[in-house]
Amino acid sequence: MNIKNIYIILLILFFNQSAKGAENLFLYKGTFNRSIKIEDLYRFQLTKNSSNKLKNLIKITGQKEKNLHKILSTKIEIPLKTSSKLMNSQIGEVFLGRLSKIIYPNKISNIELGTKAIRSGLLLSSFKNNQKINLIDFFKAYPNKNIAIDLNALSKTLKKVDSLKELIEFYSNSPFKKLKDGRSSI
């Protein structure tokens, strides 16, 4: 049996299994780590009632239940054709590569594998939910039983996004631009 046939058999076995989405979410922040079942988050999203484990996690992370519920419930439109083209473009690959340093299969720090998992989770959840997804939909479509989120990397990224947003606002409201365009009263 040659190597090509072995790969084909492995692919058939891999894809033949009933593919389930993520079941557990692992949160890492330095030496701190906690896990929670995706089902607990889903129940919280539906009922606004948090389990004891989720209550403890909310308390430890300093979140507010109302904000967490809003984050879990927010629907984002992800058109399949457009998003697929974008995620398979060069800039999409870079974006997914950076995102895979924040969200990745637990205990597997392989950027290529993480990129493919995120792409798959986004496209599958978009397909299953009329091209609109929320975080729970993404988790349920993520092709690994356990998802890890690096809270330190997430925090750094959010700070960069905020500073970038401030920089864009500064330059869009800049008096220099108004002077250049001839709109200033100076």
N, C-alpha and C positions, 0 to 999 in steps of 0.2 A: 504494500500500500504506500503510495507516495504522499508527500507532504500536502499537496493540494487536496487530496481526498480527506485527509485528517482535518484540515481546516473546514472543509464543507460539512463534515460530520459534526464538528464542534459547533459550527454556526447553526445547524439544524437543531441540535440539542439545546443550544442557548435560546434560540427564538421559539422553539416549540413549547417551552415552559410558559405557563400562564403568567404574563407580565403584569406585575402589580406595581403600584406606585410606592412611595415612601410610607413607612409606618412609624418611624421614630425621627425626632429632630434632636440633634445634639448641639448644644451651645457651648462654645469655648471662649474663655477670656483669660489669657495667661494660664495660671494653674487651676482656675475655676472651670468646672464643667458640670453641666446638668443636661438631662434629657427629658423629653416629654413626647407622648404619643401624638401623632398627627390627628388621631380620632378625638383626643381631648380638645385640641385647637378647633377642630370642626364643630364639635358640640358647643363650644363657647361661641363660635361665630353664629351658629343658628339660634341658640337660646339666651346668650349673654350671661349664662351661669357658668362660672369657672370651677373646675375641680380643685381639690385641696392642693394637689401638686402644682397646678397652674397658678393658684393664688400665691403659693410660696415663691414660685419663679417670678411672678410679677413684683412681689415685694423685694426680692433679692436684686432684681435688675432695675428697680426704681421706676418701672413703667406704671401707667395708669390703665385700669381695665378699659375705660372708655376709648383711650388712644389705641390700645392693642386691638380692640374690636373694630375700630375704624380701619386700621392697617390691614387686618385680616379680611375685611369685607369690601374694601375698595376694588372695584372692577376696572380693568384696563383693557382697552380694545387692542387686539393684536391680530390684524388681518394676516391670514396665512401666506398668501402669495408674496406680499410686500415684506413681511417679517422674515420669511424664509430666504428671500433674496438678500436682505440686509445682513442676516446672521451668517450667510455663506460668503459675504464679501470680505475684503481685506480688513476694513475698519470693524466689521462685525466680529471677525475672528479676534481682533485685538481686544475689543470690548468684552467678549465672552471669556477670553483668557484672563483678563483682570477680574472679572466677576467670579471666575472659578477659583480664585484665591480666597474668596469670601464664602461662597457656597460651593460645597464639594461633597462627593461621597465620603461618608465617615471613614476615617483611618486610611484613606487613599489620597495622597497628595500628588496626583498626576494631572497637570494642567490640561493636557489633551483629552483625557478621559472626563475631567470635570467640564470642559467646554462642550463636549458632545452630550453629556448628561443634561446640562442647562438647556442647550438647544432643543434636545428631545423633549424635556419637560415643558418648555414654552410652546413648542409646536403641537404636541399632543394635547395639552390642556386647551389650547386655542381651538383645535379641531373639535374636541369633545364638547366645548361650551360656547358654540356659535361665535367664535372669534373674540370672545371676551373672557378674561380670566381674572382671578384674584389669587392671593398667595396660597390659599388652601388648594385650589385647583392645580396650581403649579406643583405643590408638594405631592398631591395624589398622582400626578402624571410623571413625576421624577423617577427615572429608571433605576433606582437603587432603594433598598429597604431602609437604609439609614442615611440621613442628610446631616451634614455638619455645617454650622455657621460660625465663622471666626468673628466674634464680636469686636475684637481689637481692630481687625482689618476693616470691618464695616464702619466703625466709628471714624477711622482715619479717612475713609472714602467719603463719608457724609460731610466731614469737615472740609475736604477738598471741594466737594460740590457746593457747599455753602460759600466758601471763599471765591470760587469761580463765579457763582451767581452774583455775589457782591461786586466782583470785578466787572462783570458784564453790565450790571446796573450802573456802576460808576461811569463807565465809558459811554453807555447809551445816554446818560444824563449829563455828560461832561460839558462844561462851558466851552472847552476848546472846540468841540464838535459844533456847538452852536455858533461860535465865532467863525469857524471855517465855512459853515453853511450860510452865514450872514443873517442868522436869526437872533443874535445877541443884542441886548440894548446898550452894551458898552460902547 
